[in-house]
Amino acid sequence: MATRLIFVRHGESVHHVDGTVGGPRGCRGLTDTGHRQVQRLADALGDDLAGTGPVAVYSSTLRRAVETAHLIAATLGVQPVEHCGLCAWHVPPDADGLPTSRFQRDQAVHGGGVFRPFEEGNESWSELVVRTGRAIMDIAHRHRGGTVVLVGHSETVESSFHALAAQPLFRAFDLAVAPASVTEWTTEGDPTGWPPPRWTLRRFGEVG
């Protein structure tokens, strides 16, 4: 029986529109546009998943993802579960809520990249991928043979390409992940078996 992982990026968020760092304190949830985007997405997912059996919904702990997950879960008739492993960058507390440009300028790290953070006190890209990849695989193992909606961020979707498609940490391409978009992966194998199963990318960045 196939395991189906449906990744959803949160809808348009206040912190993104304002250009501020959206950590646990700085995130102020979705804009009105974001709420409308997510409701359309939730309705589409409700139609898509009708009659497919039980569906689990997980989200990052950041407010913009939590609000997105609650709208989707309400449409599907389930309770969402928050999982910090699905969060975006774990930014330092003193940067939370600052203008993003100021954080990137004032706390920039020389030589930042895959294994060194771009900003002082931030995660490196490799640390983020390991954290989110572990969360993705733990959830896939817990719901193998079932369907899961994972509500997170552009970074969560990007991490799925590393965790499920064995892409290198430094990819030769970039991904543009739209707000309130769907990316779906499926596998017929054991999602956490060894050697790893082959996953199929069914859709990427689809906006309803």
Secondary structure, DSSP 8 states (H G I E B T S, - for coil): --EEEEEEE---BHHHHHTB--STTT---B-HHHHHHHHHHHHHHHHHHTTS--EEEEE-SSHHHHHHHHHHHHHHT---EE-GGG-S----GGGTTSBHHHHHHHTB-TT-SSSS-SBTTS--HHHHHHHHHHHHHHHHHHTTTSEEEEEE-HHHHHHHHHHTT---SS-SS-----TT-EEEEEESS-TT-SS----EEEEEEE--
